[in-house]
Amino acid sequence: MAKMITILGPTACGKTKLAVAIAHKLGGEIISADSRQVFRGMDLGTGKDLDDYVVDGNIVPYHLIDICEPGYEYSLFEFQQNFVDAYNSIVSRQKLPILCGGTGLYIESVLRKYQLSDVPVNVELRKELEQCSDYELVEKLKTYISLHNHTDTETRDRLVRAIEIQDYQAKNPNSGIKMPEFDSIVLGVHYPRELVMQRIEKRLAERLQGGMIDEIDQLLKNGVDSERLIRYGLEYKYVTLYLQGKMGYEDMFEKLNISIRQFAKRQMTWYRRMERNGVTINWIDGTLSDADKLSKAMELYMK
């Protein structure tokens, strides 16, 4: 059975840097598991840190970054498809796949081999759902799944689509993507809570000063819908509101900083739930030096 390494952790914990170090040492290639890094032109706001992929003047190969135009509705199903394609390509070249990112849903869909389908629009079902209130739609969705992924309930359109997908999969249980067989060790990078908060604030200040506002302003000038950017959340939401004159810089920074902290907490909640559901995560102390983190990762991998 083929091997894979999975690296996860909350935002600003240094996942990419560790993944690149491991890939460089073992001849691996990285598959991004980040729901926003798929978009071109969304670099600072998504924390692509592309400079981290360069080691000794050589670029460590990466996949599923910069594959869509901003504003595109990228789905979990498409991620699974893209993951399988990238994984098979890497393995065919006898390289080591390293799945790395902070989108828990993406990572879990791979590790637990979610059976997802390319679900067609169900016109009759949509007509039926038009008669339901938002509350009734949420309750209907709950009859299919536990609502761990709250993005499904953010808008009425998402609710309807989520029900449509679940209804289709219930009626077509063998229609999903065939996931490859692999054995993955899962490594998590963690810091004490206070240090995570400090790292988030420091990184946010650096990115704002380093051109993130200009980046988002350019997306708007290029025609990306402001409401779509706001739906991407976090940096894209608050900087867009700032650029629209709906809040001042200090207010934007404070609210964004709080939102990213809350996001990091939700990420950890997701990982803890994965552990309760049987996924073993080997946690590595983020306060270790880069060399010691790599050494610990190698020790765990070789076991």
C-alpha positions as CSV (number, residue, x, y, z in Angstrom):
1,M,0.0,0.0,0.0
2,A,1.3,3.4,-1.0
3,K,2.5,5.8,1.8
4,M,1.4,9.4,2.4
5,I,2.1,12.1,5.0
6,T,-0.6,14.4,6.1
7,I,0.3,17.7,7.9
8,L,-2.4,19.8,9.6
9,G,-2.8,22.4,12.3
10,P,-4.4,25.8,12.9
11,T,-3.6,28.9,10.9
12,A,-0.2,30.5,11.5
13,C,1.4,27.3,12.9
14,G,4.0,26.8,10.2
15,K,2.5,23.7,8.4
16,T,3.8,24.6,5.0
17,K,7.4,25.2,6.2
18,L,7.4,21.7,7.8
19,A,5.8,20.1,4.8
20,V,8.4,21.6,2.5
21,A,11.3,20.5,4.7
22,I,9.9,16.9,4.7
23,A,9.3,16.9,1.0
24,H,12.8,18.2,0.4
25,K,14.3,15.5,2.6
26,L,12.2,12.6,1.3
27,G,11.7,13.6,-2.4
28,G,8.1,14.4,-1.9
29,E,5.5,16.7,-3.5
30,I,2.9,18.7,-1.7
31,I,-0.9,18.5,-2.2
32,S,-2.5,21.6,-0.8
33,A,-5.7,21.1,1.3
34,D,-6.8,24.7,1.6
35,S,-10.1,25.8,0.3
36,R,-8.9,29.3,-0.7
37,Q,-5.4,28.7,-2.0
38,V,-6.9,27.2,-5.1
39,F,-7.7,30.8,-6.4
40,R,-5.2,32.7,-8.5
41,G,-4.4,36.2,-7.3
42,M,-5.4,35.5,-3.7
43,D,-2.0,35.1,-2.3
44,L,-1.3,37.1,0.9
45,G,-4.9,36.8,2.1
46,T,-4.8,33.0,1.9
47,G,-1.3,32.6,3.2
48,K,0.2,30.8,0.2
49,D,3.7,31.6,1.4
50,L,5.1,30.4,-2.0
51,D,8.6,31.5,-1.0
52,D,8.5,28.7,1.6
53,Y,8.5,26.1,-1.3
54,V,12.0,27.1,-2.4
55,V,14.8,25.2,-0.7
56,D,18.4,25.7,-1.7
57,G,17.3,27.5,-4.8
58,N,15.0,24.6,-5.9
59,I,11.2,24.6,-5.9
60,V,9.5,21.8,-4.1
61,P,6.6,20.7,-6.4
62,Y,3.1,21.6,-5.2
63,H,-0.4,20.9,-6.4
64,L,-3.9,22.4,-6.0
65,I,-2.6,26.0,-5.7
66,D,-3.6,28.6,-8.2
67,I,-5.9,26.3,-10.2
68,C,-9.1,28.5,-10.3
69,E,-10.1,32.0,-11.0
70,P,-11.3,34.0,-8.0
71,G,-15.0,34.0,-7.7
72,Y,-15.3,30.4,-8.9
73,E,-17.5,28.1,-6.8
74,Y,-14.9,25.4,-6.0
75,S,-16.5,22.3,-4.4
76,L,-15.5,19.5,-2.1
77,F,-16.2,17.1,-4.9
78,E,-13.8,19.0,-7.2
79,F,-11.2,18.9,-4.5
80,Q,-11.5,15.2,-4.2
81,Q,-11.2,14.8,-7.9
82,N,-8.1,17.1,-8.0
83,F,-6.6,15.3,-5.1
84,V,-6.9,11.9,-6.7
85,D,-5.4,13.2,-10.0
86,A,-2.5,14.8,-8.1
87,Y,-1.9,11.8,-5.9
88,N,-1.9,9.3,-8.8
89,S,0.5,11.6,-10.7
90,I,2.9,11.8,-7.7
91,V,2.9,8.1,-7.0
92,S,3.4,7.3,-10.7
93,R,6.6,9.2,-10.5
94,Q,7.6,7.3,-7.4
95,K,7.5,10.4,-5.3
96,L,5.9,10.8,-1.8
97,P,2.6,12.6,-1.6
98,I,2.3,15.1,1.3
99,L,-1.1,16.4,2.0
100,C,-0.9,19.7,3.8
101,G,-3.4,22.3,4.8
102,G,-5.8,23.8,7.3
103,T,-9.2,23.0,5.8
104,G,-10.3,20.1,8.0
105,L,-13.2,19.1,5.8
106,Y,-10.8,18.6,2.8
107,I,-8.4,16.6,4.9
108,E,-11.0,14.5,6.5
109,S,-12.7,13.8,3.1
110,V,-9.4,12.2,2.0
111,L,-8.4,10.4,5.2
112,R,-11.8,8.9,5.7
113,K,-12.5,8.5,2.0
114,Y,-15.8,10.3,1.8
115,Q,-17.9,9.0,-1.1
116,L,-18.9,12.2,-3.0
117,S,-20.7,12.5,-6.3
118,D,-20.9,15.0,-9.2
119,V,-24.5,15.8,-8.3
120,P,-26.8,17.1,-11.1
121,V,-29.4,19.8,-10.4
122,N,-32.7,18.2,-9.3
123,V,-35.4,20.6,-10.6
124,E,-38.3,18.9,-8.9
125,L,-36.6,18.7,-5.6
126,R,-35.7,22.4,-5.8
127,K,-39.3,23.3,-6.5
128,E,-40.3,21.4,-3.4
129,L,-37.6,23.1,-1.3
130,E,-38.8,26.5,-2.4
131,Q,-41.8,26.1,-0.2
132,C,-39.6,25.6,2.9
133,S,-38.4,28.2,5.3
134,D,-34.7,28.4,6.1
135,Y,-35.3,26.7,9.4
136,E,-37.1,23.9,7.7
137,L,-34.3,23.5,5.2
138,V,-31.8,23.2,8.1
139,E,-33.9,20.6,9.8
140,K,-34.2,18.7,6.6
141,L,-30.5,18.7,6.1
142,K,-30.1,17.4,9.6
143,T,-32.0,14.3,8.6
144,Y,-29.1,13.4,6.3
145,I,-26.0,14.6,8.2
146,S,-24.7,16.1,11.4
147,L,-24.0,19.7,10.7
148,H,-20.3,19.9,11.5
149,N,-19.7,21.9,8.3
150,H,-21.6,25.1,9.0
151,T,-20.8,26.6,5.6
152,D,-23.7,24.5,4.3
153,T,-26.1,26.7,6.2
154,E,-24.6,30.2,5.5
155,T,-27.0,31.0,2.7
156,R,-30.3,29.6,1.4
157,D,-28.6,28.5,-1.9
158,R,-26.0,26.5,0.0
159,L,-28.7,24.9,2.1
160,V,-30.6,23.8,-1.0
161,R,-27.5,22.5,-2.7
162,A,-26.4,20.6,0.4
163,I,-29.8,18.9,0.6
164,E,-29.7,18.1,-3.2
165,I,-26.3,16.5,-2.8
166,Q,-27.3,14.4,0.2
167,D,-30.6,13.3,-1.5
168,Y,-28.7,12.2,-4.6
169,Q,-26.1,10.3,-2.6
170,A,-28.7,8.6,-0.6
171,K,-30.3,7.3,-3.8
172,N,-27.0,6.6,-5.7
173,P,-24.7,5.2,-3.0
174,N,-22.1,3.9,-5.5
175,S,-21.7,7.0,-7.5
176,G,-18.7,8.5,-5.7
177,I,-15.1,9.1,-6.7
178,K,-12.9,6.0,-6.3
179,M,-10.3,7.1,-3.7
180,P,-6.8,5.5,-3.9
181,E,-5.6,3.0,-1.3
182,F,-2.9,4.6,0.9
183,D,-1.5,4.5,4.4
184,S,-1.1,8.0,5.8
185,I,0.6,9.1,9.0
186,V,-1.0,12.4,10.2
187,L,1.2,15.0,11.8
188,G,-0.2,18.1,13.6
189,V,1.7,21.2,14.5
190,H,0.5,22.9,17.7
191,Y,1.5,25.8,19.9
192,P,0.2,26.9,23.3
193,R,-2.9,29.0,22.8
194,E,-1.4,32.3,23.8
195,L,1.5,31.8,21.3
196,V,-1.0,31.0,18.5
197,M,-2.8,34.3,19.2
198,Q,0.5,36.2,19.1
199,R,1.6,34.5,15.9
200,I,-1.8,35.3,14.3
201,E,-1.6,39.0,15.2
202,K,2.1,39.3,14.1
203,R,1.4,37.6,10.7
204,L,-1.7,39.7,10.1
205,A,0.2,43.0,10.7
206,E,3.0,41.8,8.3
207,R,0.6,40.9,5.6
208,L,-1.4,44.1,5.8
209,Q,1.8,46.1,5.6
210,G,3.1,43.7,2.9
211,G,0.5,44.5,0.3
212,M,-2.6,42.5,1.2
213,I,-4.9,45.5,0.9
214,D,-3.5,46.3,-2.5
215,E,-4.0,42.6,-3.5
216,I,-7.7,42.7,-2.5
217,D,-8.2,46.1,-4.1
218,Q,-6.8,44.7,-7.4
219,L,-9.2,41.7,-7.2
220,L,-12.1,44.2,-7.0
221,K,-10.7,46.3,-9.8
222,N,-10.4,43.1,-11.9
223,G,-14.2,42.6,-11.5
224,V,-14.4,40.0,-8.7
225,D,-17.7,40.6,-7.1
226,S,-17.4,42.2,-3.6
227,E,-20.1,40.0,-2.2
228,R,-18.2,37.0,-3.3
229,L,-15.0,38.2,-1.7
230,I,-17.0,38.9,1.5
231,R,-18.2,35.3,1.4
232,Y,-14.7,34.0,1.4
233,G,-14.5,35.4,4.9
234,L,-11.7,36.5,7.1
235,E,-9.1,38.7,5.3
236,Y,-11.3,39.1,2.2
237,K,-14.4,40.0,4.1
238,Y,-12.9,42.7,6.4
239,V,-10.5,44.2,3.9
240,T,-13.2,44.5,1.3
241,L,-15.4,46.2,3.9
242,Y,-12.5,48.5,4.7
243,L,-12.0,49.4,1.0
244,Q,-15.7,50.1,0.7
245,G,-15.4,52.6,3.5
246,K,-17.6,50.7,5.9
247,M,-15.0,50.5,8.6
248,G,-11.7,52.2,9.5
249,Y,-8.3,50.6,9.5
250,E,-8.0,50.1,13.3
251,D,-11.6,48.6,13.5
252,M,-10.8,46.4,10.5
253,F,-7.6,45.1,12.1
254,E,-9.2,44.4,15.5
255,K,-12.2,42.6,14.1
256,L,-10.1,40.6,11.6
257,N,-7.6,39.6,14.3
258,I,-10.5,38.4,16.5
259,S,-12.1,36.5,13.5
260,I,-8.8,34.7,12.7
261,R,-8.4,33.7,16.3
262,Q,-11.9,32.3,16.3
263,F,-11.1,30.5,13.0
264,A,-8.0,28.9,14.6
265,K,-10.1,27.7,17.5
266,R,-12.7,26.1,15.1
267,Q,-9.9,24.4,13.2
268,M,-8.7,22.8,16.5
269,T,-12.2,21.8,17.3
270,W,-12.4,20.0,13.9
271,Y,-9.1,18.2,14.5
272,R,-10.2,17.0,17.9
273,R,-13.4,15.7,16.4
274,M,-11.4,13.8,13.8
275,E,-9.4,12.2,16.6
276,R,-12.6,11.2,18.4
277,N,-13.7,9.6,15.1
278,G,-10.6,7.5,14.9
279,V,-8.0,9.6,13.1
280,T,-4.7,9.4,14.9
281,I,-2.9,12.8,14.9
282,N,0.7,12.9,16.0
283,W,1.2,16.3,17.5
284,I,4.5,18.1,17.2
285,D,5.4,21.0,19.4
286,G,5.6,24.1,17.3
287,T,8.0,25.8,19.7
288,L,10.7,23.4,18.7
289,S,13.4,24.6,16.2
290,D,12.8,23.9,12.6
291,A,15.5,21.3,12.7
292,D,13.9,19.6,15.7
293,K,10.4,19.6,14.2
294,L,11.8,18.0,11.1
295,S,13.7,15.4,13.2
296,K,10.5,14.6,15.2
297,A,8.5,14.3,12.0
298,M,11.1,11.9,10.5
299,E,11.1,9.8,13.7
300,L,7.3,9.5,13.6
301,Y,7.3,8.7,9.8
302,M,10.0,6.0,10.1
303,K,8.0,4.2,12.8
